[in-house]
Amino acid sequence: MIDLQVPVLTTERLTLRGPEAGDFDAIAAFYADPVRSWGFGGVLDRNNAWRWFASMIGHWVLRGYGFWTVETKDGDVVGIVGIWNPEGWPEPEIGWVMFEGFEGKGYAFEAASEVRRFAYQVLGFETLTSNIVPGNDKSVALAKKLGAWFEVEYDNVNMGTDHLYRHPSAATLEGMA
């Protein structure tokens, strides 16, 4: 068995940890819901949700980064947030999903801020993007809250028309601190 050794990140209210087999049911429920999953590729049956979940874990092996499972300090699994760069992506992006009942609490902002800090300070990234399907207003609002701005519309190999939001560079964020 491969030991992924996914770094554990912590914030004031959250722990970001590597994915575990027990996280799959929450992923499957997310992908089964057409309203919640449309901005993240749309509905997947349980079998294909498993394939996506397995690819999410494999991404860590192939790239050295990926999605973390986000938990509250009380142990509630509230979503996934991480860095995604599969084949065909223009460049690495910060992506996020909050599971049903956990939106609107600031968890996505808190987790994405910590992931971006890690990407810049530990992985040495200079910049990141967030790729957002047009009409996903909640994700656009979060990207803007993180300081990102619309840069370009492009044809995403998996999603079709997509909007790329550029995050402030590592140097810009350091200058703002």
Order of alpha helices (4+ residues) and beta strands (2+ residues): beta-beta-alpha-alpha-alpha-beta-beta-beta-alpha-beta-alpha-beta-beta-alpha
